[in-house]
């Protein structure tokens, strides 16, 4: 029995409770009564994967169906992987401890590009052929993926039987229902895929053939097996009523986000031109304040967590944020629960809001101006003015805060050295502001932390056409920033340029990258998002061996009329809109947020009318 | 404030919950139960939980002790049942009562375990030879660093039963706020002593005892 084999080695690994299940809230079913088994796989370790909200939602939702069983599966850490390989322990799911190769669905959530090699490693550990072409003809072991990265799934096309585009709450069950029906009929894998691709939101990559021009760009995409030419993503129409779990699996070991998380809104109305999440999750939809409060209470009571956080892309954009906070602050204070509020914006950060936040958190405040000069902020459509940034800092300082964390991006389209120096200048103005305040916090100096990410052009954004800075440019700018800031008061951190370059290639890549990913994994690449495991030189070797040029994907500006690798996928935002927004970026013209004025992105056509009343 | 003491078992998959994680796990269990937990006063208010003895990762137990406080008087059985309704799989409260003795009264603990070998007769013979020595020296981590200690005087063998491929032993060792001897010390000593390969399985703490051998309450 697999369990005995696992337990024999469990005390030889770090944090063994990650590998044995049994947590409160985990769902155990009698497998003799189950029709469809789904292994929900997160391509990273337990500590990271268990923090993912989407998994919690889809896990509970699937398990509401008596005859379906969704279980969890994560990438083992290096120590346990070694033991698994040495002792023929196949990758297994945490509830039943059964090998996932015997499951009907093996579903991955693709949250970041640097987890791609982990998918291959997990399939291999499971004993499932990594390439779809090597899998059985029988209807079993269907390998699927969803999540934000599948908006351009082409670099993964050879490894997955199908992709689920958009929100999974409805389509996952439709897919499982179809499988259940066809399994009873004795259908083959191919029969199933031919039917599955008729479900809205399901993309079966093997039914699409790409051809390329001599210059390497895409010539055309042809469909086979009567698959739809354009695959539309799925959207939940009534977000307030959508299924939300009343319980979470509560881990024993500490995980990254070890708390109750309540989703307050989905989508974003801001339209920052670099932000993929801001477009692919549209339209903007809110949960009603009553629903949010009720779900918070219910989850806190059922899990026993003493911390809750509100999850969204921009929590302060909720139209009822003030009453929601008032009610939650009262509840959490009574119950001795900590309330945390990530994702607040600078421009609507009022004194009233600060008063509320001050009651719940004592640590520093974090803001994301993203760019330091007004011209560049206009180019990226971050509709924040310097006055608003300074005003927010003033409110924060006067409210007793003496440290501020600021997020910036480097390498943005139209950026020059002045914009980088501008980051240092803006920090200095914030420092000066602090010391000019008569009612600043006493006895403490001001501390500014600057976290500077490298811009990665992403599909389904107005900057999808843009080239990323070359390594030389990125490194030059990083050095320039370090040389410009006041080192006593300002702490600067930035990412390894190679990480951002690989992200750009994988994000905008096409099917020719499948072999590169495979080759890199064969060379030992995995956990690429972990600094200590990232082996850029191995990736470079893989690209060279596969004759694929990284700069073709990362550093080439794409003409508006070129066929994009993701153009056959419809996320309801039109290409015309992205072109229009890209042009406006180069003219440093902003677009107001959706509540002020509809910018005509196209999503309202899907929802049949206006996004806002 | 009402002071209470629970005896609980930790078995099956729950044996992989580390001591550090156990505190958090109990806090969440109490919160789920809805019992009126007493919180410390002071700046960082937190509930009071105290485990009498730490249990090594991977060991089962049928006798763990948890001291905690409630704000209201609630029948012992009700406290037990409300906690058991929301306990993780493998953990169960056996009883809840008023604490009778101080934690410092704990003097020893009893363990059961199974030594598995293909050559069980030879292993049993070696165990007997080992235990017949007046001195069994092993390296033990103490506050002063690693020291060589003679564990023989502290080992109290309760029983030893040979079965098919396994020798099942019960043993008492010093435990408490001052000295703690983990059965792993004995396993190390045996590994150093015998040539016969063996594996240890099913380690379980079965009793927590006072100096006079009575069960700690």
Interface residues (C-beta under 8 A of the other chain):
Chain A: X10 X11 X15 X16 X17 X20 X21 X22 X23 X24 X250 X252 X253 X254 X300 X301 X302 X303 X304 X305 X306 X336
Chain B: X12 X13 X14 X16 X17 X18 X21 X24 X25 X27 X28 X29 X30 X31 X32 X34 X39 X45 X57 X58 X86 X87 X88 X89 X90
